[in-house]
Amino acid sequence: MPIEQAEFGRTGHQSSRVIFGGACLSQVSQSVADETLDVLLAHGVNHLDVASSYGEAEVRIRPWLRREPGRFFLATKGDERTAAGAREELHRSLDRLGVDHVDLWQLHALADPIEWDVALSPGGALEAALEARDQGLIRWIGVTGHGSQIAATHRRSLERFDFDSVLLPYNFVTMRSQYYADNFNALYETCRERRVAVQTIKSIAVRHWAGRPHTRSTWYEPLERQDDIDLAVSWVLSRPGVFLCSVGDVDLLPKVLDAASRFSGAAPDDATMSALADRTSADSLFV
């Protein structure tokens, strides 16, 4: 069953509410990547999100774009903070993707205060993004980040520039922090008012590995059971207009997509989510 779609901010694109998170392709073969494409198509996913820093992910989806021309809203990200570095990084991404433009280019992991100021000041990455938009190399400009401060930082970013999208963590345990919840909720309302797309990550994160063997390609320990993933995915998707970026592990991806395809629109209550957090010993990834 296809995953429901929603308008992706002000872009006019009807994106699947689960966006494919390309980090899961960073270290897989092309054959595994192509099998992943078939899974995405079966669930109606029509929005891809990669980054220049995701290993070989941009290279892995290049054949997808040839095989399925015009099917996907294409997004990538750059980590350079100066205009010169960002220009070079963007052109490298376009070359690796095999395209002449992307729909969305995002300033990636923009959290550090000094890097933030460099990127958003004259001579910074934002300047390169605006030039690229004028040249038709990108259509929309976004900003992403991790950490306990990122919702507050994104609010500052939107005061500095009218970004078209934001991306940040959102799950039940993270939102237990009153500080994070207050800033996330305020950011969400601003984005709704200004038609800025809200993309969320870490929907099925449980905790840091903390010395335990890494059995998944994610940098955090994820939920594994389908019924637990169902709850976590439903909790995210129950927030109107929010998009969920899928998990960074190709073997867990089908479970996330399956959960989203069966999403009924109802939110699990707090007692159910608290029980899930207790049963899995969930803890915030961010201090």
DAPELIN-V787177 format. One record per residue. PSI is psi as a letter, one per 40 degrees, with the letter a starting at -180 (NA if undefined). D_FIRST is the distance of its C-alpha to the first C-alpha in whole Angstrom. Layout:
PSI/D_FIRST + PSI/D_FIRST
This chain:
h/0 + i/4 + i/7 + i/9 + i/12 + i/16 + h/19 + g/21 + b/24 + e/26 + d/25 + e/23 + h/20 + g/17 + i/15 + i/12 + e/13 + h/13 + h/16 + h/16 + h/20 + e/22 + d/24 + e/23 + e/24 + d/27 + f/29 + i/27 + i/27 + d/26 + d/25 + d/23 + d/22 + d/20 + d/18 + d/17 + d/16 + d/14 + d/12 + d/11 + d/11 + d/8 + e/6 + f/8 + h/11 + f/14 + h/17 + h/19 + h/22 + a/25 + i/28 + d/32 + e/32 + f/29 + b/31 + e/30 + d/26 + d/27 + d/29 + d/26 + e/23 + d/26 + d/25 + d/21 + d/23 + d/25 + d/22 + g/20 + h/22 + e/21 + d/18 + i/18 + h/20 + h/23 + i/24 + i/27 + i/30 + i/33 + e/36 + i/39 + d/41 + i/44 + d/43 + d/45 + d/42 + d/39 + d/40 + d/41 + d/37 + d/35 + d/37 + d/36 + d/33 + d/32 + d/34 + d/32 + d/29 + f/31 + i/30 + e/33 + i/31 + i/28 + d/26 + h/27 + h/30 + h/30 + h/33 + h/32 + f/33 + g/36 + d/37 + h/41 + d/43 + d/45 + d/43 + d/41 + d/44 + d/45 + d/41 + e/42 + i/45 + h/47 + e/47 + a/44 + d/40 + d/39 + d/42 + d/40 + d/37 + d/39 + d/40 + d/37 + d/36 + d/39 + e/39 + e/35 + d/34 + i/32 + d/30 + i/30 + h/31 + i/30 + i/31 + i/30 + i/31 + i/31 + i/34 + d/35 + e/37 + d/34 + d/33 + d/37 + d/37 + d/34 + d/36 + d/39 + d/37 + d/36 + d/40 + d/41 + i/38 + g/35 + i/33 + e/29 + i/27 + i/28 + h/26 + i/27 + i/26 + h/25 + i/24 + d/26 + d/29 + d/30 + e/30 + d/32 + h/35 + d/36 + d/37 + d/34 + d/32 + d/35 + d/35 + d/31 + d/31 + d/33 + d/32 + d/28 + d/30 + d/32 + d/29 + d/28 + d/31 + e/31 + f/28 + h/28 + h/24 + h/24 + h/22 + i/22 + i/23 + f/23 + d/21 + f/21 + i/25 + d/27 + i/31 + i/33 + d/33 + f/37 + e/38 + i/36 + h/35 + h/32 + e/29 + i/26 + e/27 + i/26 + e/30 + i/29 + h/28 + i/24 + i/22 + d/22 + i/20 + d/17 + d/18 + d/20 + d/17 + d/15 + d/18 + d/19 + d/16 + d/16 + d/19 + d/19 + e/16 + e/18 + h/21 + h/20 + e/20 + i/20 + i/18 + h/17 + h/18 + i/17 + i/19 + f/22 + h/21 + d/19 + d/19 + e/18 + d/15 + d/13 + d/13 + d/13 + d/10 + d/8 + d/10 + d/9 + d/6 + e/8 + h/10 + e/12 + e/15 + i/17 + h/20 + i/21 + i/25 + d/27 + d/29 + d/26 + d/25 + d/29 + d/29 + d/26 + d/28 + d/31 + d/30 + e/29 + f/32 + i/30 + i/32 + i/32 + e/32 + h/34 + NA/38
